[in-house]
Amino acid sequence: MFTGIIETLGKITDLQQDQGNLHITVQSTISHELKIDQSVAHNGVCLTVVALADGMHVVTAIEETLNKTSLGHLKIGEPVNLERCMQMNARLDGHIVQGHVDQTAVCTAFKELDGSWEYTFEYDASIGNVTVEKGSICVNGISLTVVNSKANSFSVAIIPYTFEHTNLHNVREGSVVNLEFDIIGKYVARLMQR
């Protein structure tokens, strides 16, 4: 379980294809604190640490994960949002995030405003996921508030701190991002379909 509050940015240092799997090596300021078998969200995807070495850690994304997330688009040198799992005695600063990506979305608009930024993302609504204005959405593992909600798209407004301390500063029109929809909203939407 996560909160969507990004702890640090990591840097992809190696990508190794192994049959249908992708072994991802990440260098970060928290890698030396991790343990093998620990869960860490990478751009919102919960992955298990499988190896450690000199300020780096390795996680493996299986074919199912690569098919449903943007991890297959990663490139060496690219930044990745990292968050360790939530401690039960800690404040929940973002919202409840499972690290289970529901689907990807494409950035269709990026606007630099006077001191902030606005992103619009489009997704396949036929899967049944929905957003609501002022509701929560997780984009690349970042807990955000929906500004404008439409049938197959939504916008979010980004403060300078989030822009500078996450990989959103690299997202532009055409970029593919991971989405995890609000867990409560998902259950309500499923119940409404019955």
Number of C-alpha atoms within 10 A of each C-alpha: 17 24 23 32 23 25 15 17 22 26 19 21 17 15 17 11 11 10 8 10 16 19 16 22 23 26 22 20 13 17 18 14 11 17 14 13 12 14 22 22 26 23 30 32 27 26 20 19 20 16 15 18 11 9 14 21 26 22 23 20 21 15 13 10 19 15 13 16 24 22 21 15 10 14 14 13 13 14 23 25 24 29 26 21 18 18 11 8 6 7 9 14 10 18 19 18 27 21 26 20 23 18 19 20 22 19 20 18 15 16 13 11 10 6 8 14 18 15 20 22 23 18 20 15 14 9 9 11 20 21 24 17 14 13 15 24 27 29 22 29 32 27 23 21 21 19 18 16 17 13 14 16 19 23 23 21 20 20 12 12 9 18 16 12 14 23 21 20 14 11 15 16 14 13 15 20 24 24 28 26 22 22 15 10 17 17 10 10 14 11 9 8 7 5
